[in-house]
Amino acid sequence: MKILNQLSPRERKTVLYGAAIAVLIIVWFVFIEPTVQQGRQLRTQLRQERQKLSMLLAKEGTPEALKQKNLTMMVPTLEMPVSVEKQNQLLRDKITQQLQQAGVQVKNFQFSTGTAQGPAASGVITLQCRGQCQFSSLLRFLDELKKNPYYVGIEELSVKVDEKNRQDLEIVFTVSAFRGSGA
């Protein structure tokens, strides 16, 4: 205040106007502009979502058809089985790729075959895998596994914690897949 009292009235007005403008600029950039920008983004996103919904409803016809489409999208991908050797190779390659992406270190694979029950049932291939990983890697692998078009389900999953390093896990899991005819 002493500094303002030492200034002439004209200088005092200039300093006060400058301070008021500086406060308004700070308020604008800190509070008002981000709020306005977020509102614009929300309106744009809402408009896009409404357009998607109207296109889906126009294509599908009814909300029930849209629900059915969403349900079918949740079902895992599945490809029809081919010859036994080819199916083994496809399953092993895809699981190996998914294990590597998740960060699981594989020790070995072991295939076995069996038969499913029922009339005209295709055979079943099981793939047992042993490996090491951390818990987060195991979760990533299990999440990615449902995208594998060759596997049907996980038959067995065994997890042991390493006594020396509690972050490391020793895993053994068995995955099943359908096998085609021997042709």
C-alpha positions as CSV (number, residue, x, y, z in Angstrom):
1,M,0.0,0.0,0.0
2,K,2.9,2.4,0.7
3,I,4.0,2.0,-3.0
4,L,0.5,2.9,-4.2
5,N,0.4,6.0,-1.9
6,Q,3.6,7.2,-3.4
7,L,2.2,7.1,-7.0
8,S,0.3,9.8,-8.6
9,P,-3.5,9.3,-9.1
10,R,-3.0,8.6,-12.8
11,E,-0.3,6.0,-12.1
12,R,-2.4,4.4,-9.3
13,K,-5.3,4.0,-11.7
14,T,-3.0,2.4,-14.3
15,V,-1.6,-0.1,-11.8
16,L,-5.0,-1.0,-10.4
17,Y,-6.5,-1.5,-13.9
18,G,-3.4,-3.6,-14.9
19,A,-3.8,-5.8,-11.7
20,A,-7.6,-6.2,-12.4
21,I,-6.9,-7.2,-16.0
22,A,-4.2,-9.7,-14.9
23,V,-6.6,-11.3,-12.4
24,L,-9.3,-11.5,-15.1
25,I,-6.8,-13.1,-17.5
26,I,-5.7,-15.7,-14.9
27,V,-9.4,-16.5,-14.0
28,W,-10.2,-16.9,-17.7
29,F,-7.3,-19.3,-18.5
30,V,-7.5,-21.3,-15.2
31,F,-11.3,-21.7,-14.8
32,I,-13.5,-20.4,-17.6
33,E,-11.6,-21.6,-20.8
34,P,-11.1,-25.2,-19.6
35,T,-14.8,-25.5,-18.6
36,V,-15.9,-24.1,-22.0
37,Q,-13.5,-26.4,-23.9
38,Q,-14.7,-29.5,-21.9
39,G,-18.3,-28.6,-22.7
40,R,-17.5,-28.4,-26.4
41,Q,-15.8,-31.7,-26.3
42,L,-18.8,-33.3,-24.5
43,R,-21.2,-31.9,-27.0
44,T,-19.1,-33.1,-29.9
45,Q,-18.8,-36.6,-28.3
46,L,-22.5,-36.7,-27.6
47,R,-23.3,-35.8,-31.2
48,Q,-21.0,-38.5,-32.5
49,E,-22.5,-41.1,-30.2
50,R,-26.0,-40.1,-31.2
51,Q,-25.0,-40.5,-34.9
52,K,-23.5,-43.9,-34.2
53,L,-26.7,-45.0,-32.4
54,S,-28.9,-43.7,-35.2
55,M,-26.8,-45.5,-37.8
56,L,-26.9,-48.8,-35.9
57,L,-30.6,-48.5,-35.3
58,A,-31.1,-47.7,-39.0
59,K,-29.0,-50.7,-40.0
60,E,-30.4,-53.1,-37.4
61,G,-33.9,-51.8,-37.2
62,T,-34.7,-52.2,-33.5
63,P,-33.1,-51.8,-30.1
64,E,-33.5,-55.6,-29.6
65,A,-31.5,-56.2,-32.8
66,L,-28.8,-53.9,-31.4
67,K,-28.8,-55.9,-28.1
68,Q,-28.4,-59.1,-30.0
69,K,-25.5,-57.7,-32.0
70,N,-23.8,-56.6,-28.7
71,L,-24.3,-60.1,-27.3
72,T,-22.8,-61.8,-30.3
73,M,-19.8,-59.4,-30.1
74,M,-19.0,-60.7,-26.6
75,V,-18.8,-64.3,-27.7
76,P,-15.2,-65.4,-28.2
77,T,-13.9,-65.8,-31.8
78,L,-13.8,-69.4,-33.0
79,E,-12.5,-70.9,-36.2
80,M,-13.5,-74.3,-37.4
81,P,-11.0,-77.0,-36.8
82,V,-8.7,-78.2,-39.6
83,S,-6.5,-81.3,-39.8
84,V,-4.9,-82.4,-36.5
85,E,-1.4,-81.3,-37.4
86,K,-2.5,-78.0,-38.8
87,Q,-4.7,-77.3,-35.7
88,N,-1.9,-78.2,-33.4
89,Q,0.4,-75.8,-35.2
90,L,-2.2,-73.0,-35.3
91,L,-3.0,-73.3,-31.6
92,R,0.6,-73.5,-30.5
93,D,1.7,-70.5,-32.7
94,K,-1.2,-68.3,-31.5
95,I,-0.7,-69.2,-27.8
96,T,3.0,-68.7,-28.1
97,Q,2.4,-65.2,-29.6
98,Q,0.0,-64.3,-26.8
99,L,2.4,-65.6,-24.1
100,Q,5.2,-63.5,-25.5
101,Q,3.1,-60.4,-25.7
102,A,2.0,-60.9,-22.1
103,G,5.6,-61.4,-20.9
104,V,5.3,-65.1,-19.9
105,Q,8.5,-67.2,-20.2
106,V,7.5,-70.6,-21.6
107,K,9.4,-73.7,-20.5
108,N,7.6,-76.4,-22.5
109,F,4.5,-77.4,-24.4
110,Q,2.9,-80.8,-24.4
111,F,0.0,-81.8,-26.7
112,S,-2.5,-84.6,-26.1
113,T,-5.7,-85.7,-27.8
114,G,-8.9,-87.1,-26.7
115,T,-12.5,-87.4,-27.9
116,A,-15.5,-85.3,-27.0
117,Q,-18.8,-86.9,-26.1
118,G,-21.9,-86.9,-28.3
119,P,-23.0,-87.8,-31.8
120,A,-20.7,-86.5,-34.6
121,A,-18.4,-84.9,-32.0
122,S,-15.1,-83.7,-33.1
123,G,-12.0,-84.7,-31.2
124,V,-10.4,-82.5,-28.6
125,I,-6.8,-81.3,-28.5
126,T,-5.3,-80.2,-25.2
127,L,-2.1,-78.2,-24.9
128,Q,-0.3,-78.1,-21.5
129,C,2.1,-75.3,-21.0
130,R,4.6,-74.7,-18.2
131,G,6.2,-71.3,-17.6
132,Q,7.2,-68.5,-15.4
133,C,5.9,-65.0,-15.1
134,Q,4.6,-62.3,-12.8
135,F,1.0,-62.0,-11.7
136,S,0.3,-59.0,-14.0
137,S,1.7,-61.0,-17.0
138,L,-0.6,-63.9,-16.2
139,L,-3.6,-61.6,-16.1
140,R,-2.7,-60.0,-19.4
141,F,-2.3,-63.5,-21.0
142,L,-5.7,-64.6,-19.6
143,D,-7.3,-61.5,-21.0
144,E,-5.7,-62.0,-24.4
145,L,-6.5,-65.7,-24.5
146,K,-10.2,-65.1,-25.2
147,K,-9.2,-63.4,-28.5
148,N,-7.6,-66.7,-29.6
149,P,-9.8,-68.2,-32.4
150,Y,-8.4,-71.7,-31.9
151,Y,-8.9,-72.3,-28.2
152,V,-12.1,-73.5,-26.6
153,G,-11.4,-73.2,-22.9
154,I,-8.9,-73.5,-20.1
155,E,-9.1,-77.0,-18.6
156,E,-6.6,-76.5,-15.8
157,L,-4.6,-73.6,-14.3
158,S,-2.1,-74.1,-11.5
159,V,-0.1,-71.2,-10.0
160,K,2.7,-71.6,-7.5
161,V,4.6,-68.7,-5.9
162,D,8.4,-68.7,-6.0
163,E,9.7,-68.9,-2.4
164,K,12.8,-66.8,-3.2
165,N,11.1,-64.0,-5.1
166,R,7.4,-63.7,-4.2
167,Q,6.7,-61.6,-7.4
168,D,7.5,-64.6,-9.7
169,L,5.0,-67.3,-10.4
170,E,5.4,-70.8,-11.7
171,I,2.4,-71.6,-13.9
172,V,1.0,-74.7,-15.5
173,F,-2.1,-74.5,-17.6
174,T,-4.0,-76.7,-20.0
175,V,-5.9,-75.3,-22.9
176,S,-8.3,-77.2,-25.1
177,A,-9.3,-76.9,-28.7
178,F,-11.4,-78.9,-31.2
179,R,-9.5,-81.0,-33.7
180,G,-10.7,-81.6,-37.1
181,S,-10.8,-84.9,-39.0
182,G,-7.5,-86.6,-39.7
183,A,-7.6,-85.4,-43.4
